[in-house]
């Protein structure tokens, strides 16, 4: 499995692997909706389609299955610098009654499986996230699924995230005198004279290397570094 680049991806993978490791439900198919590489995409889609139909088998049993959804992040304080909030993840517990009541059924109804997961998973602690807890709307039925000939419940879990904000470059200092402008500070300093954003992604921006003739109008500048957030933009009109 390739390295997971995001806490959201890592939590989804942890929960999927945790469910797959629970001996009590080792006959229940578990599928995460995100393929982990390009070659697995078609295979995952086929598995999800079979899961929705109750046809995906595990250890010779089928009829009830779980789909591990993609996590969401609810930021509790949008005005705060950095991300501090709840990572929410939703599990879809699906049952095809006709298949599940057959000789190779799992023995779990959607209701009993959803309740079991709601009892077991919130006891897990997934470092470095912390304790996984039950959301207020823990188990929710999906009535419209009946029209597609299945029973479905959503189990919602969450874990509080306190992500450390990225370090930020200090804004550069603009100094003018003798008809020239000097920019000082750390990292790469980019500037513009057309009022556009001073960054390496802007074709109109210039990387500062030496003092330059004082422009006419507004000068904007910002510091950039590979391992930090860009600085605030500073400006001065001439």
C-alpha positions in Angstrom: 0.0 0.0 0.0 1.4 3.4 -0.9 2.1 6.0 1.8 -1.0 7.9 2.8 -0.5 11.7 2.5 -3.4 13.0 4.5 -4.8 12.3 8.0 -8.2 11.9 6.3 -6.9 9.1 4.0 -5.1 7.5 6.9 -8.2 7.5 9.2 -10.3 5.9 6.4 -7.7 3.2 5.9 -7.3 2.6 9.6 -11.1 2.0 10.1 -11.3 -0.2 7.0 -8.4 -2.4 8.2 -9.8 -2.4 11.8 -13.2 -3.7 10.5 -11.4 -6.3 8.4 -9.5 -7.5 11.5 -12.6 -8.0 13.7 -13.1 -11.8 14.0 -16.7 -11.5 14.9 -17.6 -10.0 11.5 -15.1 -11.9 9.4 -17.8 -13.0 7.0 -18.9 -9.4 6.3 -17.5 -7.7 3.2 -15.7 -4.4 4.0 -14.9 -1.9 1.3 -13.4 1.6 1.4 -14.6 3.8 -1.4 -11.2 5.2 -2.3 -9.0 3.0 -4.5 -5.4 3.2 -3.2 -3.8 3.0 -6.7 -4.9 3.5 -10.3 -4.9 -0.2 -11.0 -7.4 -0.9 -8.2 -10.0 1.6 -9.4 -12.0 -0.7 -11.6 -11.8 -3.5 -9.1 -13.0 -1.3 -6.3 -15.9 0.0 -8.4 -17.0 -3.6 -9.2 -16.8 -4.5 -5.5 -18.9 -1.5 -4.5 -21.5 -2.3 -7.2 -21.6 -5.9 -5.9 -21.8 -4.6 -2.3 -24.8 -2.5 -3.1 -26.5 -5.5 -4.6 -25.6 -7.7 -1.6 -23.5 -10.0 -3.8 -20.0 -9.3 -2.5 -18.9 -12.5 -0.6 -16.3 -12.8 2.1 -15.3 -16.2 3.5 -18.1 -17.7 1.5 -20.8 -15.5 3.1 -22.7 -12.6 1.5 -25.9 -10.5 1.8 -24.6 -7.9 4.3 -21.7 -5.6 3.9 -20.1 -2.3 5.0 -18.8 0.6 2.8 -16.3 2.9 4.6 -16.9 6.4 3.3 -14.5 9.3 2.7 -14.0 11.3 5.9 -15.2 14.9 6.3 -13.7 17.6 8.5 -16.0 20.0 10.5 -13.8 22.9 11.6 -15.1 24.1 15.0 -13.5 27.5 14.7 -13.1 28.7 11.1 -11.6 31.9 12.3 -8.8 30.2 14.1 -5.4 29.8 12.5 -4.9 26.1 11.7 -7.4 23.3 11.6 -9.2 22.3 14.8 -12.4 20.3 14.5 -14.0 16.9 14.2 -13.1 14.4 11.4 -16.4 12.7 10.6 -16.6 9.3 8.9 -19.7 7.5 7.7 -20.1 3.8 7.4 -22.8 2.4 5.1 -24.2 -0.8 6.4 -26.1 -2.6 3.6 -28.2 -5.7 3.5 -29.9 -7.5 0.6 -32.6 -9.4 2.5 -33.2 -12.0 -0.2 -29.5 -12.9 -0.5 -28.8 -12.6 3.3 -31.6 -15.0 4.2 -30.1 -17.7 1.9 -27.9 -20.6 2.9 -24.8 -18.5 2.5 -26.1 -15.4 4.3 -23.9 -13.6 6.9 -26.3 -14.1 9.8 -26.3 -10.3 10.4 -29.2 -8.0 9.6 -28.3 -4.4 8.7 -29.7 -3.3 12.1 -27.7 -5.8 14.1 -24.5 -5.2 12.2 -24.8 -1.4 12.5 -25.5 -1.7 16.2 -22.5 -4.0 16.7 -20.1 -1.7 14.9 -21.5 1.3 16.9 -20.6 -0.6 20.1 -17.1 -1.8 19.0 -15.5 0.8 16.9 -15.8 3.8 19.2 -13.7 1.9 21.7 -10.7 2.2 19.3 -7.9 4.7 19.6 -6.2 5.5 16.3 -2.9 7.3 17.0 -2.2 10.1 16.3 -5.8 11.1 16.1 -7.0 9.9 19.5 -10.3 8.3 20.6 -12.9 7.6 18.0 -16.3 8.5 19.4 -19.9 8.2 18.3 -21.6 11.1 16.6 -24.9 12.3 18.1 -26.6 11.0 15.0 -25.0 7.6 15.4 -27.2 5.2 13.5 -29.5 6.6 10.8 -31.7 4.5 8.5 -31.8 5.3 4.7 -35.5 4.8 3.8 -35.0 5.4 0.1 -32.7 2.3 -0.1 -35.8 0.1 0.1 -36.8 1.3 -3.4 -33.5 -0.3 -4.6 -34.4 -3.5 -2.8 -32.0 -3.2 0.1 -31.9 -2.2 3.8 -29.3 0.5 4.6 -28.1 2.2 7.7 -25.5 4.9 8.2 -23.2 4.8 11.2 -21.5 8.1 11.9 -18.3 8.3 13.9 -15.9 11.1 14.7 -12.5 12.0 16.2 -11.3 15.4 17.3 -8.4 16.7 15.2 -5.9 19.3 16.4 -3.7 19.8 13.4 -0.7 22.0 14.0 -0.7 24.9 11.6 2.0 25.2 9.0 4.8 27.6 9.8 4.5 30.9 7.9 7.1 33.0 6.3 7.7 36.4 7.7 6.6 39.2 5.4 9.4 41.0 3.6 10.3 44.6 4.3 10.1 47.2 1.5 12.7 49.9 1.7 13.0 52.8 -0.8 15.6 55.5 -1.3 17.6 57.2 -4.0 15.2 56.0 -6.6 15.7 52.3 -5.8 13.7 49.7 -3.9 15.2 47.0 -1.6 13.3 44.0 -0.4 14.6 42.1 2.6 13.5 39.0 4.5 13.9 35.2 4.5 13.1 32.7 1.8 12.4 33.7 -1.8 10.9 37.2 -2.2 8.6 37.7 -5.2 7.1 41.1 -6.2 4.7 42.5 -8.7 4.1 46.1 -10.0 0.7 45.4 -11.7 -1.2 44.8 -8.4 -1.4 41.0 -9.0 -0.4 38.4 -6.5 3.4 38.2 -5.8 4.1 34.5 -6.1 6.0 32.0 -8.3 2.7 30.8 -9.8 2.1 34.2 -11.3 3.8 34.7 -14.7 3.8 38.5 -14.0 5.7 38.1 -10.7 9.4 38.7 -10.4 11.9 36.9 -8.1 13.8 39.5 -6.2 17.6 39.3 -6.5 18.9 42.8 -6.2 17.6 46.4 -5.7 15.6 47.7 -8.6 14.3 51.1 -9.9 11.4 52.4 -8.0 8.2 51.6 -10.0 5.3 53.9 -10.6 2.2 52.7 -8.8 1.7 49.9 -6.3 4.5 47.4 -5.4 3.4 44.2 -3.8 5.7 41.6 -2.3 5.6 38.2 -0.4 8.1 35.7 0.9 7.8 32.0 -0.2 9.6 28.8 1.1 9.1 25.2 0.1 8.3 24.0 3.7 6.2 27.0 4.9 3.1 28.9 4.0 3.6 32.1 2.0 3.9 35.2 4.0 1.3 37.9 4.1 1.4 40.2 1.1 2.9 43.6 1.8 2.5 46.6 -0.5 3.6 50.2 -1.0 2.5 52.8 -3.4 4.9 55.1 -5.1 
